[in-house]
Each structure stands twice: as structure tokens, then as C-alpha cells.
Amino acid sequence: MLAMLHGAAATNAVVSRPVWWLHSARDRAHHSFAKEADDLLVVLPASHRCVIYSRPAPGDRLGQDFDRPGHLTLQLLHELGIPEDADFYLCGPPRFLEDFQKGLAAWGIPWPRVHVELFGSAPALTPGISGVTATLPHRPDGPSGGGPIVTFVRSGLAVPWDSRFGSLLELAEACAVPVRWSCRSGVCHNCESGLIGGELTYAPEPLDPPAEGNALICCATPKTAVELDL
């Protein structure tokens, strides 16, 4: 997140676009990069800061070191007036990210506008096909789509693409095809899978493209019929 703030300040790419910087910490002693972030926010005239301390120390100054006591919650986003058409970039431990993503989904924020970076360890990921699955791969529920054919080669399944799925990852999940993922925004590469054939469209465009012959299925949709090594 701090790197993105540096980029915005360096290029002034978002001068006319509001930037909300929300940071939660235990107290000033545990507030990472506090001065660095504040200095960058000053460069952006349309920026807003809200720092929340869960257990402020006696010397922590309300209105200077931090803005509110308590915890970062979805209710606070409402109170601050953060617009619903904003893009949300989240970084934190697994439980925080899970709760916040569920809250944003309930708020009606579509997943392409929610970007996640895990801070800390994550549960073990199954790389590619799993030896045992709870449900055998199958066609997704609902009517068939009218798009290009997507073939999950290892799973022995070919289904037409349907635009109701936001990505190939979502289609794979709807088909119970074993996949791996973490950020769902083309950053972490955990979803990188073999692309045997076909062409893809990316949205958002990955910060770091996949290796030749691979695909980041979390932010990809089929441009033509595709075959995936899943």
C-alpha cells in the first residue's frame, strides 16, 4: 500500500481523485511508517487520513498521532462517507481480510474493485489439481453460457464461458475444479495456471505478467476458446 502511495505522490496521477488512507494499529509504537505516510498524503490535496488505535498509549495524541480509538470496521467507512464507487485496497491478517471482504460484498461492492494483499501467513494452498476433492468437477449451475469454450484439461470438463462469472477463477470454482488463489487481483500469482491454448483478456491488467504459457486466472476472461491445465 505504501508503494502505491509513493507512486501517486510521485506522478500526481490522482490529484483530482480522492484518496482515503485508513490505517489501524495498536498504538503509536506499533504504527508502521507513520511519518512517511503522512508526508506523502500532504502531497495529495484530495487525500483523507483516518488512523485508528485499538489501545492508545498514554502519550499518544488524539488528532495528531491518531484520529479515532477502536477498530477499523465497515461501519467506520460509512461514517467517514467513503463513496461506494471507490476502489478498495486491503492489507491485513486473514481474519480481518475475510470479514472485510464479506462486509464489502454485502455493501454491494463488486469484487473487481476489491484488491487484497495478505499480511502474515496463509493457509496451505493446493498447487493445481488436488488428489481428493469434496465434489467432482461438474458444469456450473444455471443456464449454459454462449461464450467461448473453456476446457479444464485435467478435470476432463469443457463448458461454454458465461459473462456472469467475473473471471476464469470464478468459473472454475463454480465447476468445483480445484484451484489455488489468494489476492484475486493479479498480484500474488498463486492462481497462475498452465495455458495450453487460446487467448485471454485481463482486467485488471496484472502488475507482473505470468510466465509464457501460463495464465493468471483470477483476473482473466477468455477471448477465444481456451484450454487450462487444471
N, C-alpha and C positions, 0 to 999 in steps of 0.2 A: 504494500500500500504506500509506503514511504517513497518508493521508487517512482510510483505513479504521480505522487505529489511533486517530486522533483521535476519530473517531465513536464507537468503542467506549468510549473513556475518558470522553467527554462524556455519554453516555447510560447508561453502566453496563449496556448491553444484554446483555453476555456475561459478567457477573460469575461466574456458576456454570459457565461453559463454558470449558474450557482454550483458551488462545491460545498458539500457538507462533510465535515471531518468529525466523526464520533469515535471517541476512544475511552475504553473502560480499563481501570486499573485498581489495585488495592489502595494505594496512596502515592504520594509524590516520589517516594523512594523506589517504587516499583513502576513508575511511569516512564517507559522507554522512549527515548528520542523526543522528549517533551519540547525542549527549546528549538530543536531542529525543525520539528513540525510547525511550531508557532511562527518561526521565521519565514517558512515557506508560505504559510497561509496569509501572511501580511502582503505578500507579492500579488496575491489573487484578490482583487477587490470584491468579487462576488462570493467570497468564501464565508462559511459559517463554522464555528467550532463549538463542540459540546464535549467536555471531558467529565467523566463520571468516576468518582472514587467510592468503592464499596466500604472501605474503612479508613476515612481520612485520619491522618496523624494530627496530634495537637498543633503542630506548626504549619500544617497545610492551609493555604489561604483560599477561602471560597471567593470566586470571582476572578482569581488570578491563576493559582495553580490548577484549580478545578472549578467546574461550573455547577455540578449537582452531586449530592451524595446518593448512594444507592447502586442500582444496576442498570445496564443497558437493556432496554426492553422495547418490544414493538409499540407499546403504549407511549413510550417516550418519543418515538418517531412521529406519532400522531400529534402529540403535544407541541413538538417543535415545528410542525407544519411542513414536514418534508413531502414534496409532491409525489403523487402515486405514479407519475410517468418518469420518475428518476431511474437511473441505473444503480444497482446496489452491489457493492464490492465488500464481501465479508471475509474476515480473517479471524480465526479463533479456534478453541478446542472443539472436539467432535460434538459434545452435547450442546454447546452454545450454537454451533452451526446448524445442527439438526432442528433445534427448537425455532431458530430464527427463520430458516427456510420454510418450515411449516407455517409459521406466522405470516410470512410474506405471501405464501401461496393462498392462505385464507383471506388475505387482504386483496387478492386478485392480481398480484404482480406476476406476469408470465415468466417462466424460467429463463428465457434468453436474456432477461435483464437482471438476473441474479448470478453473480460470479463469486466463486468460493475458493478460498485458499486455506487449507488445514494447517493449524498451528499445533504441533505436537504429534504424537504417534497416532496411527490409524489402525483399524482392524486389518488383519491379514487379508490380502487380495488373492483371489484365484486367478492365476495368469492363463487367460484363454479358456479352453474348454475344461469343464470340471469332470472328474471321474464319475461322480454320482450327483444327480440333480433331483430336486424335490418333485419337479414336474417335467415331463418330456417336452421338448420343443414342439410348438404347435402354431397354427395360424392364429393371428390375433382375433380377439372377439370383435363382433360387429361386421358391417358390410365390407367387402373387399374394395381396396383402393383401385384407382385407374392409372397409377404411375408406373415407372419402370420396375422391372422385376428385380428384387433383392434376394440373392441366394446366399444362405448361410451354409457353406460347403460342409463343414464338419458335422453340423447338426442335421444335414440332409433335408433342408427346408428352403423352399422358394416361394416368396409371397410378393404380390404387387405393392409398390410403395403407396402410402396414403398420407396426404399432407396434414392429417390430424395429428400425426406424430411430428414432434419438433426436430427429431434427429434420428439417425440410424441406431443410436444407443436406445432411444425410447422404443423404437420398433423392435429391437432385439429383446428388450425387457418384456414387451407385450407378448412376444412369442416364446418366452421362457428360455431364450438362448443364453447360456452362461456367458457373462461379460464381466469386465472389470472397469472401474471408473473411480474418480474422486472429485475433481473440480467441476466437471460438466461444462467447462467453458474453453477448452482447447489450450490449457496452460500446463497441466501436470503430466500429460502423456500416459497416464495409467490406462486409458481406454485404447491406446494405439494397437491396431489390429492389422493383419495382413490384407492387402487389397489385391486380389487375384486378377480382377479385371473390372473395367468400367471407369466412369468419370464421376467426380463428386463436386459439390458446391459447398463452401464453408461459410458459416455465419454463426458467431463471429469468426473472422479470419484468425487462425492460430498465431500466437506470438512467435512460436518456434515450429516451423513446418515439420510434419512427420518424415521419417526416413523414406527414401524412394521405395515404392512398392507397399507402403503402409498407409493407413488412414486413421485420423482421429475421429472416431465415430460419434463422440459426444456433441460435436458441433457440425457434423456433415450430413448432407442430404444427397440422394442420388440424382445426377444429371442425366445419366444413361442407366441401362441395366448394369448392375454391379454384382460381383461375387466376393464375399468376405470369408476369410479363413477363421470362421467361428462355428 
